[in-house]
Amino acid sequence: MTTLPIYPGTPPPAPVQSGQAVKVRDTVQREIDPAIFRRELDSRIRPSGITFSRHAAKRLQMRGIEITPQGMERIENAMNRAEEKGSRDALILAGTLALVVSVTNRTVVTVMNSENMQESVVTNIDSAVLA
């Protein structure tokens, strides 16, 4: 005879009929990486991609900087890595470009090429990512 645990307030399980399928609930606890969970959740909540602030768009145009699709992917990967580490505002160094980004808003705040980086000081960041 099989005994089942009884919890107050729950009805007893119905008896299983011969030939009837029995559902078994999976009770195995699985370890979930919080960074992977956060990225998956964010990808479902927030549209993917990066936005450029008006200031950053103006700097791109003014400095004649074009970002290729591969460059955008590189920037997005760097932003994802910064987010996994808990960064809010980061400096991303990608080749000859330096981008100040708001990781939480997925927004590029400003962009500089190697010519504009000479003797520049970057403030209000909490991390730097080499992409």
C-alpha positions, 0 to 999 in steps of 0.5 A, a space after each residue: 500500500 502506498 502512502 501519500 503526504 497529506 497537506 491540510 486544505 488540499 483534497 486527496 488525489 483521485 484514485 488511478 484507474 487501470 490503463 489511465 496515464 499518470 502525470 508525474 511532476 518534475 521536482 528536480 531543482 536546476 541551477 540557473 545562471 542569473 546572468 543568462 536568466 537576466 539576458 533572456 528576460 531582458 530580450 523578451 521584455 526590451 526590444 533588442 538593439 542599441 539606441 543612440 542619443 541625439 548627442 551621439 548621433 550628432 557626434 557620429 555625423 560631425 566626426 564622419 564615423 560610420 558603424 558597420 553591422 559587425 561593429 554594432 554587434 561588437 558594441 552590443 556584446 560589450 554592453 551585454 558583458 558590462 550588464 552581466 557585471 552590474 555596470 550602469 554606465 560604461 566606456 566601451 573601447 572598440 577598435 579606434 572608437 570609444 563609446 560612453 554608454 548607458 548600459 541600463 538604457 541600452 543607449 550610446 551617449 557619445 562617441 569618439 574616434 582616436 583623433 578626438 580621444 587625445 587628452 580626453 577625460 571620461 567621467 561618470 562611468 563605473 566600468 570600461 569594456 574592451 571590445 
